[in-house]
Amino acid sequence: MMRQLGVFRALGALVLCAAMQPALAADQALVPARSEVTFVLKQMGVPVSGRFKVFTAQTAFNPRAPQASQIAFQVDLGSVAVNADADAELSKPDWFHTRQFPKATFQSVAMKALGGGRFEVAGKLTIKGHVRDLIVPVQLTQAAGLSTATGSLLIKRLDFKVGDGDWADTAIVANDVQVTFKLVLQGVPAL
């Protein structure tokens, strides 16, 4: 009887956690006007900076229980902003092919705390139908009821067939793209 009671308590705890998870996600929201996603690449050795103007995030993040947290992130590839000529070129099939692949997505599969507000988020990045595993370092700070997640990661553009065809020559456009993000979120529990 005692063993059955323990099983029922464990099941009750699991049901309670599952019931709380959607509420946590519903209470969290990205603050787009205070968030940004930028990148830097090199074209013929010269750094070129850009940004994405439209992106969304769905989070169920608890800094005290990262192993039970989830993050889904989408970038509207058509919202790229470098300059008028580059923006038009980047929508073409050799680059983002935005007509067929309008969004890049990242879906977390695991998270762990590293201490001091630092986290490691493992997930899958999909661009142009190509999926790669990534580990994203994230620093979380909190102030005035908002949480700011910042980080930077290196992406190999040719892993995703971005800049394919005539643009695959890395002497013209480097393979490495440094992506930096600042995501301001409301509703995240305290560290």
C-alpha positions in Angstrom: 0.0 0.0 0.0 2.8 2.4 0.9 4.5 1.6 -2.4 1.3 2.4 -4.3 0.9 5.7 -2.5 4.5 6.6 -3.5 3.7 5.8 -7.2 0.5 8.0 -7.0 2.5 10.9 -5.5 5.1 10.6 -8.3 2.3 10.5 -10.9 0.7 13.5 -9.3 3.9 15.5 -9.3 4.4 14.7 -13.0 0.9 15.7 -13.9 1.3 19.0 -11.9 4.6 19.7 -13.7 3.0 19.0 -17.1 0.0 21.2 -16.2 2.3 24.1 -15.2 4.5 23.9 -18.3 1.9 25.4 -20.8 1.1 28.1 -18.3 4.8 29.0 -18.0 5.0 29.2 -21.8 1.8 31.3 -22.1 3.2 33.8 -19.6 6.5 34.3 -21.4 6.8 36.6 -24.4 9.5 38.1 -26.5 9.8 41.9 -26.5 10.7 42.4 -30.2 11.4 46.2 -29.9 14.2 45.5 -27.4 15.6 42.3 -29.1 17.9 41.9 -32.0 19.6 39.2 -34.2 22.7 40.4 -36.1 25.5 38.8 -38.1 28.9 39.5 -39.5 30.6 37.8 -42.4 33.6 38.6 -44.5 33.3 39.4 -48.2 36.8 39.4 -49.8 38.3 39.8 -46.4 36.1 42.9 -45.4 33.6 42.5 -42.6 30.0 42.9 -43.6 27.3 43.4 -41.0 23.6 42.7 -41.2 20.6 42.0 -39.1 17.2 40.3 -39.3 14.3 42.6 -38.6 11.6 40.0 -38.0 11.9 37.0 -35.6 9.8 35.2 -33.0 10.4 33.0 -30.0 8.3 30.7 -28.0 9.8 29.9 -24.6 9.0 27.7 -21.6 12.1 28.6 -19.7 12.8 28.2 -16.0 16.4 29.1 -15.1 16.1 27.0 -12.0 15.0 23.9 -14.0 16.7 24.3 -17.5 16.4 20.5 -18.1 12.6 20.9 -18.3 12.7 24.1 -20.4 12.2 24.6 -24.1 12.9 27.3 -26.7 11.7 27.5 -30.3 13.0 30.4 -32.4 12.1 31.5 -36.0 13.8 34.1 -38.2 12.0 35.5 -41.2 14.8 35.2 -43.8 13.1 37.8 -46.0 13.6 40.4 -43.3 17.4 40.4 -43.8 18.9 43.9 -43.8 22.4 44.5 -45.1 21.9 47.0 -47.9 19.4 47.2 -50.8 21.6 45.3 -53.3 22.6 42.6 -50.9 19.1 42.2 -49.5 17.7 41.5 -53.0 20.5 39.0 -53.7 20.1 37.2 -50.4 16.5 36.3 -51.2 17.5 34.3 -54.4 17.8 30.5 -54.6 21.6 30.4 -54.2 21.3 32.2 -50.9 18.2 32.0 -48.6 15.7 31.0 -51.4 13.1 32.8 -49.3 10.2 31.9 -51.7 10.7 28.2 -50.8 12.3 28.5 -47.4 10.9 31.7 -45.7 12.2 30.9 -42.2 15.2 29.6 -40.4 14.3 27.8 -37.1 16.0 26.7 -34.0 14.4 24.1 -31.6 16.1 23.3 -28.3 16.5 19.6 -27.3 18.4 20.1 -24.0 19.6 22.8 -21.7 21.9 23.0 -18.8 23.0 25.6 -16.3 26.7 26.5 -16.1 26.4 28.9 -13.2 26.4 32.7 -13.0 23.4 33.0 -15.3 25.2 31.1 -18.1 23.5 28.3 -19.9 24.2 25.9 -22.7 21.3 25.2 -25.1 21.6 22.3 -27.4 19.3 22.2 -30.4 18.6 21.8 -34.1 19.1 24.7 -36.5 17.2 24.4 -39.8 18.0 26.6 -42.8 16.9 25.8 -46.4 15.7 22.4 -45.2 19.2 21.5 -43.9 19.3 20.6 -40.2 22.4 20.8 -38.0 23.0 20.2 -34.3 24.2 23.3 -32.4 25.2 24.1 -28.9 24.4 27.8 -28.2 26.0 29.6 -25.2 23.6 31.9 -23.5 24.1 34.5 -20.8 20.9 35.5 -18.9 20.6 38.7 -17.0 17.5 40.0 -15.2 16.4 43.6 -14.3 13.1 45.5 -14.0 11.0 42.4 -14.6 12.7 41.5 -17.9 15.2 38.8 -18.7 17.8 39.4 -21.4 19.4 36.3 -23.1 22.5 37.2 -25.1 24.9 35.0 -27.0 27.0 34.5 -30.1 27.7 31.5 -32.2 29.6 30.7 -35.4 27.7 29.1 -38.3 29.2 27.6 -41.4 27.0 29.0 -44.2 27.8 26.2 -46.6 26.5 23.6 -44.2 23.1 25.0 -45.0 23.8 25.7 -48.8 23.6 29.4 -48.2 25.7 31.1 -50.8 25.6 28.0 -53.0 26.6 27.8 -56.7 28.8 30.6 -57.9 29.0 31.9 -54.3 30.4 28.7 -52.8 34.0 30.0 -53.2 35.0 31.0 -49.7 37.7 33.3 -51.1 34.9 35.6 -52.1 32.5 35.2 -49.2 33.9 33.4 -46.1 32.2 30.3 -44.9 32.1 31.5 -41.3 29.2 33.7 -40.2 29.2 35.1 -36.6 25.6 35.4 -35.3 24.9 37.5 -32.2 21.5 37.7 -30.5 19.9 39.7 -27.7 16.4 38.4 -26.8 14.5 40.4 -24.2 11.8 38.3 -22.6 9.1 39.0 -20.1 7.6 36.4 -17.7 10.8 34.3 -17.1 11.1 33.2 -13.4 14.0 34.6 -11.4 17.5 33.1 -11.5 
